[in-house]
Each structure stands twice: as structure tokens, then as C-alpha cells.
């Protein structure tokens, strides 16, 4: 966990290097996830702990009275920086997919900014059974 801006930060950053399921410690990372939370949200939901968050982040948000209500998600392809290529063991010629998601509560205020970065040849995003708004238009 890192905190942005020292002791008076507005956002708390959780950095999670994800590994391929079943891989051992020497294996390459499958993806990097970074999640930022507004400081008051992180404190109220107990997200500043170094322990595992039982029930996940959305469970903790809901339990603290800040249930996620909506989100915007953008997926882009791009080439990696030298640091990303080294971290993900890809070389600079393998494109990355990045997902940026902003999750908001029912009052419209942001609860989470999530960024996932992964080599395009190792990741797949699947969205199944997404509900359509009334009237059947997307």
C-alpha cells in the first residue's frame, strides 16, 4: 500500500501485483492492479489495513454504508513503457491492455479508481449477462 501526497493525502493507493494462478514466486506477473480510494472512503471502509479485506473491497464499502452504485470503465490498448515491460517480463514489443474503472456510490461521488495493466497476449476480458437498461437499448 502506498499513500499519495504524504500524511495529508486525498487518495489512498493499493498496489497489487497479480500472478498467474498456480504460479510460483519466480513466475512473471500476469497483470498489475492499482486502486485508489478517496482518503475518507478508505478510512471509513477500513481499506488502509495491510490485512486481507474479508468480503473484498466492494463488500467493505457496502458494509460501511457506501454501496457501489454505478461505474464507468474504459479499455485501451497501448505499448508498454520500459518499466512496465520489465515488471511484466514482456519486452517493449508486446502491447498492453489497460482497464480504467471509476466506481461511484448512489450520490455520484467516486469511491474507487481502478487501473489494471496487462500484456494483451496474457489477458482476456469477458463480460457476460450484463443487464440492459429498460427499453432494450444500450
C-alpha positions in Angstrom: 0.0 0.0 0.0 1.3 3.5 -0.8 -0.2 6.8 0.1 -0.1 9.7 -2.4 0.9 13.1 -1.1 2.3 12.2 2.3 0.2 12.3 5.5 -2.4 14.7 4.1 -3.3 12.7 1.0 -6.7 12.8 -0.5 -6.4 9.3 -2.1 -5.0 6.0 -0.8 -3.3 3.7 -3.4 -3.4 -0.1 -3.1 -0.9 -1.8 -5.4 -1.5 -5.4 -6.2 0.9 -7.4 -8.5 -1.3 -10.3 -9.8 0.4 -13.5 -10.7 -0.8 -16.3 -12.9 -3.0 -18.8 -11.0 -0.8 -21.7 -9.7 2.4 -19.9 -10.5 5.3 -19.8 -8.0 7.1 -16.7 -6.8 9.6 -16.7 -9.7 6.9 -16.6 -12.3 6.1 -13.5 -14.3 3.2 -11.2 -13.2 0.0 -11.7 -15.3 -1.2 -8.2 -14.6 -0.7 -5.2 -12.3 -3.7 -3.7 -10.5 -3.7 -0.3 -8.8 -6.7 1.0 -6.9 -7.1 4.5 -5.5 -9.7 5.4 -2.9 -10.6 8.9 -1.5 -9.0 9.1 1.9 -12.3 9.5 3.8 -13.7 6.5 1.9 -10.6 4.3 2.6 -10.7 5.2 6.3 -14.5 4.6 6.8 -14.4 1.3 4.9 -11.2 0.0 6.6 -9.2 -0.2 3.4 -6.0 1.1 4.9 -5.2 -2.2 6.6 -2.4 -4.4 5.4 -4.5 -7.5 6.1 -6.8 -9.2 3.6 -10.1 -7.4 3.3 -12.7 -10.0 4.1 -15.6 -9.9 1.6 -13.5 -7.8 -0.8 -13.4 -4.0 -1.3 -17.0 -3.7 -2.5 -18.2 -5.7 0.5 -16.2 -3.4 2.8 -17.7 -0.4 1.1 -21.2 -1.7 1.3 -20.8 -2.7 5.0 -19.6 0.8 5.8 -22.7 2.4 4.2 -21.1 3.3 0.9 -22.5 0.7 -1.5 -21.2 0.9 -5.1 -24.0 2.0 -7.4 -22.5 2.6 -10.9 -19.3 2.6 -12.8 -17.6 3.7 -15.9 -15.0 1.5 -17.5 -12.6 2.2 -20.4 -10.4 -0.4 -22.0 -7.5 0.7 -24.2 -4.6 -0.9 -26.0 -1.1 0.7 -25.9 2.6 -0.1 -26.0 4.3 -0.5 -22.6 6.8 1.8 -21.0 10.3 0.3 -20.3 9.4 0.0 -16.6 6.1 -1.9 -17.4 7.9 -4.2 -19.9 10.4 -5.1 -17.2 7.8 -5.6 -14.5 5.6 -7.8 -16.7 8.6 -9.5 -18.4 7.2 -8.8 -21.9 9.8 -6.7 -23.8 8.7 -3.4 -25.3 7.1 -5.1 -28.4 4.1 -6.7 -26.7 1.0 -4.4 -26.5 -0.7 -3.9 -23.2 -4.4 -3.6 -22.4 -5.3 -1.1 -19.7 -8.7 -1.0 -17.9 -9.6 2.1 -16.0 -12.7 1.9 -13.9 -14.3 4.6 -11.8 -16.9 3.3 -9.3 -19.4 5.7 -7.7 -21.9 5.5 -4.8 -25.5 6.3 -5.1 -24.7 10.0 -4.5 -22.5 10.0 -7.6 -19.3 10.5 -5.6 -16.3 8.4 -6.7 -15.4 5.5 -4.4 -12.7 3.8 -6.3 -10.4 4.4 -9.3 -9.0 1.0 -10.5 -6.4 0.6 -13.2 -5.4 -2.9 -14.5 -2.5 -3.2 -16.8 -1.7 -6.5 -18.6 0.0 -7.8 -21.6 -2.5 -8.3 -24.4 -1.3 -11.8 -25.1 -1.9 -13.0 -21.5 -5.3 -11.4 -20.6 -8.9 -11.7 -21.7 -11.8 -9.5 -20.5 -15.2 -11.3 -20.6 -18.5 -9.6 -19.8 -21.4 -11.9 -19.5 -25.1 -11.4 -18.7 -24.9 -7.6 -18.4 -28.3 -6.2 -17.9 -29.6 -3.7 -20.5 -31.5 -0.6 -19.5 -35.2 -0.5 -19.7 -36.4 -0.4 -23.3 -33.6 -2.7 -24.5 -31.2 0.0 -25.8 -27.6 0.2 -24.7 
